[in-house]
């Protein structure tokens, strides 16, 4: 009987110890007072610092003017309720809290939420960079959510205003940014609303030097650029520098670089391209079932001889419309598959097998696409052979055209299977990194 009483006392003591030390053992904590019966904090950073690895931090609706850093700790950070839990800029503006792994030379960053060497889920938060105080091209990149050598999930967030009026044109300002210079962390970026960014809406990148980048699954996001501008070549979604993965079922619009009128002429700078979806030196990416509207270029895989291959991209079942200036699909690489896409209203070509911007534009399979209204259905670079298989063309000036630019014929559309176009245009794609 004595041993039983001792056992009962020991158990009661353990329960009392856990109750008094709940902070050390808790798997769920809160920021704010909307979640009863859990330990609560007044700021997100306090909760991050105090919660043990593996915890869930529930962020109550409200405004949180802070920069949050999560380092070497696995957490779930989730907004609670239908109204917004918003991370905003502190009263003194954003300050440097990290470096951009992929920049050359290394560029400082001011990230609103910085995740380093961790596995983290961030969901149901609003991240708003308005009033960030980072004016001019001062060498500090403004980032909404930044995963550095980290894995996890970024889902159902609203990320906006990673931009200032005076740094548009600096190539700064990313909504969601994932970078890795060690290993291949897997990150899922899904169902986010991203808009009003300076350079890129969503970017996943390695660092070059033959170092594999992150594996990014980018799906179901809505990404909206600032619209036509002469200041910056924005990209909606970009994988670059040996990042791999898939881009599926996203809606991307309003990424248009309105080039100066003399762009590409003798003595003028090269034309930069603004893309809805850009794969820059990222090999074997699957791009499927996306809607890309009102972009200067729609979907573009690029091989860069200095940084790596953009070959073997699978571009399937996408809907691309209203492409301004250039091409709906610009194949600046080789051995790609372009299948079952619907393309309409492209200013230049629906599909460009392009040898002027990285690869040779050869060995592509272009099949079962539906093309309605374009100057050229398929535009062929110098020395590039046609890969036209079972495509449907409507309201095009040329079905297939040799050359790197399409000029509508003076006498109206032609039914010729092959015609010759001008080579006057010079354009290149400027990556973010």
N, C-alpha and C positions, 0 to 999 in steps of 0.2 A: 504493500500500500504506500509505503514511503517513497519507493521508486516511481510509482505512478504520479504522486503529488509533485515530485521533483520534475518529472517530465512535463506535467501541466504547467508548472511555474516557468519552465524554460520556454515553452511555446508561447505563453502569455508575454513573457519578457521580449521574445523575438518580435511578436506582433506590435508591442508597444514601441520597440526600437525602430521598426519599419515605419510606423505612424509618425514618430517624431523626426525621422530622417527621410521622409518621403521624397525630398528633393533628390537625394542620391539614387533612389530606386525608381523614380517616376519615369514612365515611358511617354507621357503626354504632359505638356505644359502649355500655357496660354500667354498671349500678349494682349492685355486688356482684360475686361471683366465679363465677357460674354459667355464664357465657359465655366460654370461653377464646379467646385470640388476638385480643381486641379490648381497647382501652383501657378501664379500669374506674375507677369513682369510688365513694366511700363514701356519698354522698348524692345524691338526685335533683337538688337545686338546683345542686350542683357540675357535674353532667353537663349540665344545661341551660345553665349559664353558659359552659361550655367548648366544647360541640359546635357546629360551624358550622351555619348554617341549612340545612335539608334533611336533617338527620341523623335516624337512628332511635336512640332510647335504650331499651335493654332493661333492665327493672327486675327483678332477681332476687327470688325469694320471700324475704320477711322483713318487718320492721316498720321504717317510716321516719317518725319523729316530726318532721315539718317542715311548713312552709307553702311551697308551690312557686309561683313566679311566672315566667311565660314572656311576654316582651315583645318585639314586633317581630322574631320569629324563627319560621320554619316548621319544625315538628318532628313526629315521631311518638314518642309515649311509650307503651310497651307492657309489661305484666307478662309474665313468662316462666314457663311451667310451669303445672301444674294447681293447685298450692298458691298461697296468696294473697301478693300483693305489696301491702302495706297502708300507706297514708299515714294516720298518726295524729296526734294533737295533741302538740306539743312540751311539755316538762315544765313550762314556765311558762304554758301555755294559749295560745289563739289571740290574735293581735293584729290590729289594723286594718292592712290592706294595700291598700285601694282604696275606691272609692265606688260606690254604686248609681246607675247612670245614670238609672233610671226613677223614682226616688223624688222626692217634692215635700214639703219641701225635700230636698236631697241628703243621703242617709244613708250613713254609713261602713259598710264591710263588712269582715268577716274571712273570707276565702276560703281553703279548704284547698289548692285548685289554682286559680290565677288566670291566665287567658290574655288578653292585651291586644294588639290590633292585629296579629294573627298568624293563620296557617292551621295548625291543630294537630289531630292525631289522638290521642285518649287511649283506650286500650283495656286490658282485662284487669287493671284495678287495683281494689283496695278502698279507698274513701275513708271513713274512720270518724271522726265528730266527737265521739265520747264523751269526756267530761272536758274540754270545750272552755273552761271557765272564764268564759263569757259569761253571767253570771247577770243576771236582771232585764231590764227594758225600757230598757236604757242607750243605745239609738240605734245599736248596731252589729249589722248583720245577719249572721248565720252562714250561710255558703254552702259546699256541698261542692265542686262544680266550677262555675266562673264564667267564661263567655266574654264578654268585653267588646269590642264592635266587631271580632269575630273570626269566622272561618269554620272549617269542619273537621268532624270526626266524633267523637262520644262514644259508644263502643259496648262492650258486654260488660263493663261495670263494675258493682261493687256499691257503692252510695252510701247511707250510713246514719248515723243519730244526729246529724243537724243540728238539734238541739233541746236545751234544758235544762229541768228541771222548773220553774224560776222564770221562764222567758220564754215558756212556753206561754200564749197569749192576747195576746202583743205583736204578732202578725203578722210574726214573724221566724222564720227558719230554712227555707232552701230546699235541696233535694238537688242538682238540676242547674238552672242558671240561665244563660240566654242573653239578652243585652241589647245594643241598638244605638241610637246616636243619630246615626249617619252611615252612609249607604249601606244596602244590604240584604244583609248577609253570609248565606251559606247554611250551615246547620248541620244535620247528621243526628244524631239522638239515638236509638240503637237498641239493643234487647236488653239494657238495663240493669236491675238490681234496685235499686229505690229504696224505702226505708222508714224510719219513725221520724223524720219531718221535722216542723218546727214549724208551717209554714204551707203551703208548696207542695212537691209532689214534683218536678215538672218544670215550669219556666216559661220561655217565650220571649216577650220583650216589646220594643216600641218605647218611646218616651218621651212620646208625645202630641205636641201642637203640630203636627199634620199631618206629622210626620216618619215616613217609612216605617220599619218595624221589620225584624227579621231574617226570613229565610225558613227555617222550621223543618220538617224531616221527622222526625216522632216516631213510631217504629214498633217493635213487638215488645217493649216494656218492661213490666215488672211493677212496679206502684206501689201501695204499701199504706200507708194512713193509720194514725193511732193509735186509730181506733175512736171510738165515741160519746163526746163530751166537751162540757161546758158552757163551755169556755174559749176555743175558737177555731173559726172556720169554715175548715177546711182545703180545699184543692183538689188533686186528684190530678195532673192535667195541665191546664195553662192556656196559651193564647196570648192576648196582650192588646196594646192600644194600637198597632194597625196592623201587628202581626206577622202573617205569612201562612204558608201551608204546608199540611201534611196531618198527620192523627193516625190511624194505621192499626194494627190488630192488637195493641193493647195490652190488658193486664189491669189494671184499676184497682178498688180496693176499700177499704172502711173509712174513708170520709171523711164523717163524720156530726157535725153540730153539734146537740147536744141542747139546743134552745132552752129558756129559762126558761118556766115554765107560763103566765106572764102576757104572753108575747111578743105584740106586736101589739095589745094592749088600750090603752085610753085612758091616757095618761101613761107608758106603758112604751116602751122603745126598740123600733125596728123589728127585725123578725126578719132575721138574716143567713142566707144560704144557703151550705151547704157542697156542693161539686160534685165529681163524678167527673171530668168533662171540662168546662172552662169556656172559652168564646171570648168575651172581653170587648173590644168595639170592634175586633174583627179580622174582616175581611170576606172572604167567599168561601172559607172553609176547608173542606177535605174531611175528614169524620170517618167512617171506614168500618171495619167488621169488628172493632170493639173489644168487649171484655166489661167491663161496668161493674156491679159488685155492691155492695150494702150501702152506699149513699150517700144523703145527704139529698136531693140532686137528681142525676140521672144525667148528661145531656148538655144544656148550656145555652149558646146563642148570645145575646149581649146587645148591643144598641145603646145607646150612651151619647151623648146630644146634645152633651156637652162634649168627648168624646174620639174619637168616630168610630162608624162603622157596624159592626154585627155581622150584617149581612144576607147572604143568598145562601149560607148554610151548607148543605153537602151531608151529610146524616146518613143513612147507608145501611148496611144489613146488620150493624148492631150488636146485641148481646145485652145487655139491661139488666134486672137483677133485684133484688128486695128493696129498692126505693127507699123510704126512710123519710121521713115527714112530708109531703113535697111530691111533685114530678112526676118521672117517668122522663125525659121530654124536655120542657124548658120553653123555648118559643120566645119570648124577649124581644126579638125582632127581626122582620124581614119578609122575604118572598120566599125562604124556605128550602124545601129539598126533604127530606122525611122518608119514606124508602122502604125497604121490605123489612127492617125491624127486628123483632126478637122481644123483647117486653116482658112481664114477668110480675111479679106481686106488688108492684104500686105502691100506696103508701099513699093517694095522692090521685088523680092522673090519670096515664094512660100518656103522653098528649101534651097539652100546654097551649099553646094559642094565646093568648099572654099580652100584654095591653096595659097591665099595671101596673108594668112594670119596664124600660122603655126604648123599645121600638118599639110598633107598633100590633097586632102579632100577625097581620097580614093578608097575603094573597097567597102563602100557603104551599101547597105541594103535599104532601099526606099520603096515601100510597098503598101498598097491598100490605104493610102491617104486620100482624103477628100479636100480639094482645093477650090475655093470659090473666090475669085477676084484677086488677082495679083498681076504685076507686070510680067513676071516670069514664074511659071510653075516650078521648074527646077533650073537653077542657074549654075553653070559649070565654070570653074576656074580654068586657067590655062593648063592644058595637059590632063585635065580631069575627065574621066569617062562617065557617061550617064548610067545611073542605077535605077531607072524608071521601070517599076514592075507593078502593073495592075493598079495604078493610081487613077483617080477621077478628077478631071479638070473642068472647071466652068468659069467663064468670063475672065480668061487670062489673055494677055497680049501675046505671049509666047508659051507654048507648052514646055519646051526645053530650049535654053539659050546659052551659048558659049560666051563667056566673058564674066567680069567681076562687077558689072553694073548693068542694069536694065533700063533702056530708054524706050518708051512706047513708040511704035512706028508711026510715021507721019500720016500714013494712009489708013491707020486703024489696026486692030488686032490681026494677027496672022494665024493660019492654021498649020503652018510649016512645022514639021517635027523638030527641026533644028534651024536656028538662025544664029547670027553672030552679033554680039553686043560690044559696047565700048569698054575699055579698060581704064577709063579716066578716074574712077573712084579709088581712093586710098583710105582704108579705115583699119583701125586696130582696136583691140579690146584691152582696156586698162584695168588690170585686176586691182582689188583692194590690197592684196598681199600676194 
